[in-house]
């Protein structure tokens, strides 16, 4: 699937090295942004749990329950 997306991204011109490098840079940027968003989400969850714990409410059961 990733290969097919790369082919479409390059405009079906697989011999153009600039477009291929551009695709790799794009995917690297996407991976970094995804990692930053995931880390921020984890920190926000930890802060939320800590704040609710400081006022004496146990929110972990609500946050981590399976639906």
N, C-alpha and C positions, 0 to 999 in steps of 0.2 A: 504494500500500500504506500509506504514511504517512497519507494522507487518510482511508482507511477505518479505520485505527486511531484516528484523531482522532474520527471519528464515533462509534465504539463507546465511546471514552473519555468523551465528553460525554453518553453515554446517549441518542444520537439527537436531542439537543436542541441544534441548531446555532445557535439564536438566543440562547442563554444565553451572554453574554459572559464571565462569571466562569469557567465551565467551559472555554471556549476559551482564556482566558488561563492557566488552571491547566494545560492540556495543553501550551501553549508553554513554560511554566516547567519542567514535568516533562521535556520533551525537552531543554531547555537544561541542566538538572542532569545528565541522562543523558549528554549530550555532554561535559560537563566531567569527569565521573567516568571516562568512557571514555578521555579524553585523559590524565588523571592515571595511570591504570593502564597505558596504553601507554608513557608516559614512564618510569614506574617499571620496567617490563619492559626497556626499552632500557638504563637505567642498571644494572640487575642483570646484564644480559648483558655490558655493558662491564666491570663490576667483575669478573665471573667470568673473562673473557678476560684481564684484567690480572693477576689472581691466578695463573692457570695459566701465564701468560707469565713471571711473576717466579720461578717454580720451574723454568722451562726446558721446559715442555710446550706443544706447539702444538695447542691445542684448536679453533682456527678451522675446520680441515678437518672435524672431527667435528660442530661446531655448525651449519655452513652447508652441509652436503652435501645433495644432493637425493636423496630416497628413491625 
